[in-house]
């Protein structure tokens, strides 16, 4: 369960790897917690999906790949504002 604000919705796919609740909505947070406590299979499924998401998207191999791609673009010349 996470608050649906800032960049959190980009990281938490609602209903697939967790539940998003509106910021400062204690009632929605309580319902999400109750749903997880009442459904241990659901909680385990969300946990597995969340772990798989982190392992595939948030790992050093991906960070290095993305940095190399960015650096390749930088070496191609200045960007639209004269910088990388």
Buried (B, 14 or more C-beta within 10 A) or exposed (E): BBBBEEEEEEBBBEEEBBBBBEEEEEEBBEBBEEEBEEEEEBBEEBEEBBEEBEEEEEEEEEEEEEEEEEEEEEEEEEEEEEEE
